[in-house]
Amino acid sequence: MADDTPITDGELGSDAGGPSLEHGGLAIKFSSNKRDDISTDYLRRAQIRRDVVIEPLMQLGCHADVVKESRTIVDFATLALLVHERVDIPARCIADDAPPRASDDASMGPIMRVLQKEQDLSLLAVGTVVPSEYYTEADARSAVKYADHMLGMITERLNPSLGLEAKQKADSKFDMSFRPLGRSS
Protein backbone atom coordinates (compact mmCIF):
# COMPACT_ATOMS: atom_id res chain seq x y z
CA MET A 1 0.00 0.00 0.00
CA ALA A 2 1.03 3.57 -0.52
CA ASP A 3 1.86 6.03 2.24
CA ASP A 4 -0.73 7.41 4.63
CA THR A 5 -0.07 11.12 4.19
CA PRO A 6 -3.16 13.23 4.76
CA ILE A 7 -4.90 14.75 1.79
CA THR A 8 -5.15 18.40 1.01
CA ASP A 9 -8.07 20.10 -0.67
CA GLY A 10 -8.15 18.99 -4.27
CA GLU A 11 -6.32 15.69 -3.83
CA LEU A 12 -9.52 13.72 -4.30
CA GLY A 13 -9.84 10.93 -6.79
CA SER A 14 -8.98 7.27 -7.11
CA ASP A 15 -5.49 8.14 -8.36
CA ALA A 16 -4.59 9.98 -5.15
CA GLY A 17 -2.08 7.22 -4.41
CA GLY A 18 -3.03 5.73 -1.06
CA PRO A 19 -5.72 4.23 1.08
CA SER A 20 -9.01 5.85 0.30
CA LEU A 21 -12.65 5.93 1.23
CA GLU A 22 -14.80 6.02 -1.89
CA HIS A 23 -18.12 7.77 -1.59
CA GLY A 24 -20.29 9.24 -4.27
CA GLY A 25 -17.68 8.69 -6.96
CA LEU A 26 -14.92 10.42 -4.97
CA ALA A 27 -12.10 8.78 -3.08
CA ILE A 28 -10.91 10.43 0.10
CA LYS A 29 -7.47 9.49 1.37
CA PHE A 30 -6.71 9.92 5.05
CA SER A 31 -3.81 9.37 7.42
CA SER A 32 -3.58 6.44 9.82
CA ASN A 33 -4.24 8.69 12.83
CA LYS A 34 -7.40 9.85 11.04
CA ARG A 35 -8.34 6.18 10.61
CA ASP A 36 -8.02 5.76 14.36
CA ASP A 37 -10.19 8.83 14.94
CA ILE A 38 -12.81 7.55 12.51
CA SER A 39 -12.78 4.03 13.99
CA THR A 40 -13.09 5.44 17.49
CA ASP A 41 -15.97 7.67 16.39
CA TYR A 42 -17.87 4.74 14.85
CA LEU A 43 -17.40 2.64 18.00
CA ARG A 44 -18.45 5.56 20.21
CA ARG A 45 -21.61 6.07 18.17
CA ALA A 46 -22.39 2.34 18.35
CA GLN A 47 -21.89 2.34 22.12
CA ILE A 48 -24.08 5.43 22.57
CA ARG A 49 -26.89 3.71 20.68
CA ARG A 50 -26.46 0.66 22.88
CA ASP A 51 -26.34 2.65 26.12
CA VAL A 52 -28.98 5.30 25.37
CA VAL A 53 -31.36 4.13 22.65
CA ILE A 54 -32.01 0.40 23.10
CA GLU A 55 -33.38 0.24 26.65
CA PRO A 56 -35.97 3.04 26.27
CA LEU A 57 -37.21 1.44 23.05
CA MET A 58 -37.49 -1.93 24.83
CA GLN A 59 -39.41 -0.34 27.70
CA LEU A 60 -41.81 1.30 25.25
CA GLY A 61 -42.35 -2.02 23.45
CA CYS A 62 -40.92 -0.74 20.16
CA HIS A 63 -39.48 -4.12 19.22
CA ALA A 64 -39.16 -3.38 15.49
CA ASP A 65 -37.12 -0.28 16.34
CA VAL A 66 -34.90 -2.29 18.70
CA VAL A 67 -34.13 -4.69 15.84
CA LYS A 68 -33.37 -1.75 13.53
CA GLU A 69 -31.12 -0.02 16.08
CA SER A 70 -29.35 -3.31 16.84
CA ARG A 71 -28.44 -3.57 13.18
CA THR A 72 -27.23 0.05 13.23
CA ILE A 73 -24.96 -0.81 16.18
CA VAL A 74 -23.53 -3.74 14.20
CA ASP A 75 -23.08 -1.51 11.13
CA PHE A 76 -21.15 1.15 13.06
CA ALA A 77 -18.95 -1.44 14.78
CA THR A 78 -18.25 -3.16 11.46
CA LEU A 79 -17.39 0.17 9.81
CA ALA A 80 -14.94 0.86 12.66
CA LEU A 81 -13.26 -2.47 12.00
CA LEU A 82 -13.13 -1.97 8.22
CA VAL A 83 -11.68 1.54 8.47
CA HIS A 84 -9.14 0.44 11.08
CA GLU A 85 -8.07 -2.57 9.01
CA ARG A 86 -7.67 -0.37 5.90
CA VAL A 87 -10.47 -1.91 3.89
CA ASP A 88 -11.68 0.75 1.49
CA ILE A 89 -15.43 1.23 1.65
CA PRO A 90 -17.07 0.52 -0.71
CA ALA A 91 -14.57 -1.35 -2.82
CA ARG A 92 -13.76 -4.76 -4.06
CA CYS A 93 -11.56 -6.64 -1.64
CA ILE A 94 -8.62 -8.73 -2.79
CA ALA A 95 -7.84 -11.54 -0.37
CA ASP A 96 -4.08 -11.12 -0.79
CA ASP A 97 -4.34 -7.49 0.37
CA ALA A 98 -6.35 -8.34 3.48
CA PRO A 99 -4.63 -7.71 6.82
CA PRO A 100 -3.85 -10.71 8.99
CA ARG A 101 -6.70 -11.59 11.31
CA ALA A 102 -6.13 -11.67 15.03
CA SER A 103 -8.89 -14.25 15.32
CA ASP A 104 -11.60 -15.39 12.99
CA ASP A 105 -15.04 -15.32 14.53
CA ALA A 106 -17.48 -17.52 12.67
CA SER A 107 -20.42 -15.69 14.23
CA MET A 108 -19.92 -12.42 12.29
CA GLY A 109 -21.40 -13.55 8.97
CA PRO A 110 -24.54 -15.22 10.32
CA ILE A 111 -25.23 -12.33 12.71
CA MET A 112 -24.99 -9.79 9.92
CA ARG A 113 -27.22 -11.86 7.60
CA VAL A 114 -29.94 -12.36 10.22
CA LEU A 115 -29.93 -8.73 11.34
CA GLN A 116 -29.90 -7.41 7.77
CA LYS A 117 -32.98 -9.44 6.89
CA GLU A 118 -34.67 -8.41 10.12
CA GLN A 119 -33.72 -4.75 9.65
CA ASP A 120 -35.29 -4.78 6.21
CA LEU A 121 -38.53 -6.12 7.69
CA SER A 122 -38.41 -3.71 10.63
CA LEU A 123 -38.22 -0.70 8.31
CA LEU A 124 -40.63 -1.62 5.55
CA ALA A 125 -44.14 -3.00 5.66
CA VAL A 126 -43.90 -6.07 3.44
CA GLY A 127 -47.25 -7.26 2.14
CA THR A 128 -49.51 -7.54 5.14
CA VAL A 129 -46.69 -7.49 7.73
CA VAL A 130 -46.91 -4.61 10.20
CA PRO A 131 -43.40 -4.33 11.71
CA SER A 132 -44.60 -3.21 15.14
CA GLU A 133 -46.89 -6.24 15.39
CA TYR A 134 -44.42 -8.66 13.79
CA TYR A 135 -41.60 -8.45 16.34
CA THR A 136 -41.82 -9.83 19.84
CA GLU A 137 -39.80 -8.94 22.89
CA ALA A 138 -37.83 -12.17 22.37
CA ASP A 139 -36.93 -11.05 18.82
CA ALA A 140 -35.77 -7.68 20.12
CA ARG A 141 -33.72 -9.23 22.94
CA SER A 142 -32.04 -11.62 20.49
CA ALA A 143 -31.16 -8.74 18.15
CA VAL A 144 -29.64 -6.85 21.10
CA LYS A 145 -27.69 -9.96 22.08
CA TYR A 146 -26.26 -10.14 18.55
CA ALA A 147 -25.37 -6.44 18.60
CA ASP A 148 -23.73 -6.75 22.03
CA HIS A 149 -21.65 -9.68 20.82
CA MET A 150 -20.45 -7.90 17.68
CA LEU A 151 -19.76 -4.60 19.47
CA GLY A 152 -17.85 -6.37 22.24
CA MET A 153 -15.84 -8.50 19.81
CA ILE A 154 -14.85 -5.59 17.58
CA THR A 155 -14.09 -3.23 20.48
CA GLU A 156 -11.95 -5.94 22.06
CA ARG A 157 -10.10 -6.47 18.77
CA LEU A 158 -9.43 -2.76 18.18
CA ASN A 159 -8.69 -1.94 21.83
CA PRO A 160 -4.89 -2.48 21.74
CA SER A 161 -4.34 0.12 19.03
CA LEU A 162 -7.15 2.55 19.89
CA GLY A 163 -6.95 2.36 23.69
CA LEU A 164 -10.68 1.82 24.11
CA GLU A 165 -12.47 0.57 27.17
CA ALA A 166 -14.42 -2.55 26.25
CA LYS A 167 -17.72 -2.35 28.13
CA GLN A 168 -18.96 -5.65 26.77
CA LYS A 169 -16.73 -8.65 26.29
CA ALA A 170 -17.52 -10.84 23.31
CA ASP A 171 -19.02 -14.18 24.28
CA SER A 172 -16.53 -16.81 23.08
CA LYS A 173 -19.28 -19.48 23.08
CA PHE A 174 -21.87 -17.38 21.32
CA ASP A 175 -25.10 -19.26 20.62
CA MET A 176 -26.02 -18.96 16.95
CA SER A 177 -29.13 -21.13 17.29
CA PHE A 178 -31.52 -18.15 17.44
CA ARG A 179 -33.96 -17.80 14.59
CA PRO A 180 -36.68 -15.17 14.90
CA LEU A 181 -39.97 -16.75 15.92
CA GLY A 182 -42.05 -18.06 13.04
CA ARG A 183 -39.32 -17.38 10.50
CA SER A 184 -36.66 -19.55 8.93
CA SER A 185 -33.29 -18.58 7.51
N, C-alpha and C positions, 0 to 999 in steps of 0.2 A: 504494500500500500504506500501511497505517497505521504508526504509530511502532513502534519496537523496544524499548519499555520492558520490563524484566523483569517476570515475573508474581510475584504474591505468593500465598500459600496461599489457595485459594478462588477465584482468578480463572480457573478452568478452564471450558472450554466454548467452543463455536464462535462465540459472540458476544463473545469477549474483546477483539476489536477489533485484531487484528494478525496477523503471521505466526504460524502454529501448526503443531504436529506432532500429527496426530490418531492416537490409538492406543486401541483398546478403547472407542470411543465418546466419549473425552475429547479435547479439543484442548489442547495445552500450548504456550503462547506463550513465546518466549525472546528475549533480546537478541542483537544482532549479534555481540558478543564471545562469547556463549555458542555461537552458530553456529560461530564459528571454533574454539572449544574442541571442539565435537562433531565437526566436520569433521576436525580434527587427530587426534582420538581414533580415528575410523574409519580414517584413513589409517595411523596407527601400528599398529593391530590388523591391518590388511591386510599391512603390511610385516613384522610379527612372524611372521605365518603363512608368508609367503614365505621369510623368513630362517631360521626355526626348524623349521617343520613339514614343508615339501615335501621337502627333501633326505633326511631320515631315512626318510620313507615310500617315496621312490624306491629307496633302498638296500635296504629290506626287501621290495621288489617289490609293494607295496600300491598298484597302479596305479589301482584304483577309488577309493581314498581320495585319491590325488593329484588325480584329476579333481574329486572333491567339494570338496577344499580349494581348488583353483584357482577354482572357482565362488564359494566363500566370499570369496576375495580380491577377485574382481571385484565381488561384492555390497557389501563394505565400502567399496571405492573409489568405487563408484557412489553409495552413500549419502552419502559425504563430499561428492561433487559436488552432489548434490541438496540437501542441507542448506545448503551454502555458497551455492548459487545461489537459495536461498529457494523451492524447490519443496516445498510441503507434502506430507508422506508419511503415509498414502496420501491422495490427493485427485485430483480431476479437474483436468487442466491446461488452461488456456486459452492458446492460442498468443499472443494479444496481450499477456498478462501475463508471457510468458517473457523472461528476461534476454537481452541480446544475447550471441551466442556469439563467443568469441575465435577459434575455428576449428572448423569441423564436421569430424568424423572419421567417415568412412563405415564404418569397421571396427567401431564400437561395437555397432550393432544385430546384425550377423551373429555377432559373438563371443558376445554375451549369449544369442542363440538357440541356438547350438551347445552352449555350456556348460550352459544350462538343461536341454536335452534329455539331455545326457550326465550331468548331476548327478542327474536323476531316475532314470536307469538305474543309476547307481553306488550309489544308496541303497536301491533296491527291487529285489527279485528279480521280474522280469517273465516270466511263463510259465516257460520252462525256462532262462532266462538266469541264470547265476551271476555277479554283478558281478566278483568276483575273478578269474574265468576269462575274462571277456568283454574286459577292457581289457588292452592290450599296453603295453609301455614306450613305444612310439611314440605311442600315444594319450595317455599321461600327459605325455610331453614336449611334445606339441602343446598340451594344456590349460594347462601351465605357461607356454608361450610366449604364449598368449592372455592369461593373467592378468598376466604381466610387461608386456605391451604396454599393457593397460588401466591398470594401476597406475602405470606410468611416465607415460602420457599425462595421467591425472587429477592426479597429483602435480605434474607440470610446469605444468599449467593453474592449479592452486590455489597454487602456490609464491609468486607475487608478493604475494598478500595474507596468506598464512599463514606465510611465511618458512620453508618446509620445504626440506630437502635432498633433491633427487631422486636416488635411488640408481640408478634405471633410467630411461634416456631412451626415450621412445616411438619406435618404429621408423616413420619417415615413409613407408617403402615396405613396409608390413606385408603379408605374403603371406596372403591369405584363401583360398587354394586348398585348404587342409587340410580333409579330410572323414575322420572316424574310419574306420578300416579296416573294410571289409565293411558299411558303413552309408551310406545316402544321406540328403541333407537333405530 
